[in-house]
Structure formats: structure tokens, C-alpha cells
Amino acid sequence: MIFDGAMAKRNHKSKKLSHYDAAGRASMVDVSAKQPTLREAEARAFVAMGRAVMRALPQNPKGDPLEVARVAGIMAAKRTAELIPMCHPVPLSKVDVQLKVRKDGVAIRSLARTTAVTGVEMEALVAASVAALTVYDMCKALDKGIEIREIALVRKSGGKSGDYQRDKSKSR
């Protein structure tokens, strides 16, 4: 489907999508005129699983699923531009991934930080997503019905578009 601006016209408050050129072709946004600023983003994901899988987490023969997922999330954030076609490579100054066991699954939070000309929302989202996929991979032998839910940007700061904070009532 080629974007012709119709989506932006439907809602007069929406902004134009930036990853399309005048002919409607996908293009990488030119950020060469922007100045580097401190930018940070935090994302989340949740891996829902049953009690039997939760009890088995410490005895996983593949290793500690939470630690493997933490490292996988960090590694994934560093490779975001290779996964998302129009995403700029960003020099990351910090990536942190935290996993917490809850009664019904594993809550994941990721943080990405840079001083660059473009933001790190995608890096934070990729880190949380890959960490969640890794938990699934390490636990799927016990239950194929494990679900990955609630992947979302929690907050971002810096850049031309300013700060964003997800409504706390919608955060886990």
C-alpha cells in the first residue's frame, strides 16, 4: 500500500508520517541538520505464563531465563537499525533491561539512552520485545501457550517532539 496522505487527512490533529517521500515511497528521515541532544526512552513488555512454568523458572536446563533474556534485550537494542528498515543507527550510551517475576508472569522494563540527533524509542522497544521473546524461547518446552503482551513505550525524553509519558493507569 502506498501512503498518499489520506490517513493524515482523516484526523486533522494527526501529523504527517515522516518515513515517506513526496512520491509515497519509504525513505529514511534526513537528520543531518539536527543537533545531538540527550535522549532517553523506556519501554515495557509482559510475558504471561501459568504457575507451573513460573515454578520451573529457577530449574530451567538452558540456564536462568531471566538473565539470558536481560542480556538478549541489551544485545538486541544495539542491533535495532539492522532489524527496523528505516531506523537510524544510534550510538547507545546506556541500555538496561530489568525483569521481575510477578504472580502471573514476568514484567520487563527496558531503558535506552543516547546523546544523538535522533531518539531511542525503537531501541527501548526492541530490547523489551526481544527480552520477552527470549523468556518465551527458554520456557516454551513447558507451555506453548505462554503469551507476550503489553509491549509499549512507557516514556521518552529529549528531541524535537519533546517528552512523552504513558498514562500511569495503563502501565504495569
N, C-alpha and C positions, 0 to 999 in steps of 0.2 A: 504494500500500500504506500502510495506517495503522499506525503503531507502537503496539503495545499492551503493551509491556514484556516480551514473550516473549523477545526477544533477550537482555535483561539477566538473565532468569531462567535461561537455558541455562548461563551461566557465572557462578557465584556471585561470582567475583572482578571481573567487569566492572562498570563504573559505568553509571549511567543516562545516556542521551543527553540533552543539555541543550537541544536545539533543538526540543523538542516540549512543548506544554502538556498539561494534565491530560486533555484530550479527544483527544489524539493528533494535533493539528494542528501544523504547522510554525510556530515562533514565534522571534522574536529574543530572545536572552537579555537579561534586565534586569541591566545592570552599574552602575546608578546608585548603589548603596551601596558600590561598591568604590573604593579609593583608588588614585591614579596611582602606578605604580612603573616603574622602568627595566625594559624587556623587550626581548629580542633573539632573533632566530631566524635560522638558516642552513639553506638548502636546496640541493639539487643536481639536476642532470639530465645526461644524456649523449646526444649526437647521434652515432649510429654511421653511418659512411659509408665508401665504398670509397676506395682510393688515388687513383684518377683525380679524384674530387671533392676530395679533400684537396689534391692538387697544384694544382687550379684555384682554390682559395680566394683567393689573392692577386690573381688576374686577373678577379675577378667584375665584370661590366659594371654591376651595380647598386650597386657600392661595396664597401667592406670588410664582409663578412658578420658578422665578429666585433664590430666597432664598432657596426654597426647593431643587432645583437642585444643588445648591452650597454645601449644607450640604450632599446631597446624593453622590456627587462626592468625597467629603472628606471621608465619611464612606466607599465607595467602594474601594478607594485606600488602606485603611487599611486592606481590606479583599482580596486583589489581589491573594495571594497564595492559597486561597480557591477556586478561580474561574479558574485559569490557572494551569493545572495539574503539569507542571514541573517547576513552578515558586517558588523560594525560599521565605520564609517569611522574610521580611526585616523590621528592626526597623526604622520606619519613624521618622525623626526629624522635618519635616515640610511638610504639604500638603496645597496648596492654590488653590482654584478654583474661577475663575472670569468669569462672564457672562456679555456681553454687547449687548444691543439691537441695531441692525442695521436696515436699511430701509427694508431689505428683510428677516430678521430672527434674530437669537441670536448666537453670536460668543462666543465660550467657550475656555478658556485657563486654563490649569492646570499646577501646579508645584509640584514636589515631590523631597524631599531631605533626604539624609541619610549619616551616616558615617558607612559603612559596607563593606563586601567583594564582594558584587555584586550590580549591578546597579538598578535604579528605573524607567527605561523606561516603564515597564509594569504598574507600579503603576500610572504614569502620564497618560498613555493611557487609563487605566481603569477609572480613575477619569473623564477624558473628555468624555468618552463614556457613562458612567452612568449618568453624568450630562445631556448630550444630550437626553438620553432615558427618563429621568425624565421630562424634558421640554415637550417632546412628550406626555408622560403619562398625564401630567397635562393639556394639550391643545387639546388632541385628540377628545374630545367631540365636538369641533368646526370644526375640519377638520381632517379626517383620512389621507389626502394627504400630511401632513407635512413630510418633508424629513430630514434625518440626513445625513450630507455629510462631507467630508474632515477631517476625523479622521486621524491624523498624528502626528508623533514625530516631534517637532519643533527643539529641541536641546537637547544635553546631554553633561555632562562633568564628568570627572573622570574615573577611571578604566583603565584596561589594553588596551582596544580598543581606548582609548583617547577621544577627544572631537568630537562632530558632530554638525553641524549647517545646517538646511534645507535651501535651496536656498530661499532667501528673496522674489524673484519674484513668488514663489509658496505658500507663506504664506498669509493668510487673515489678 
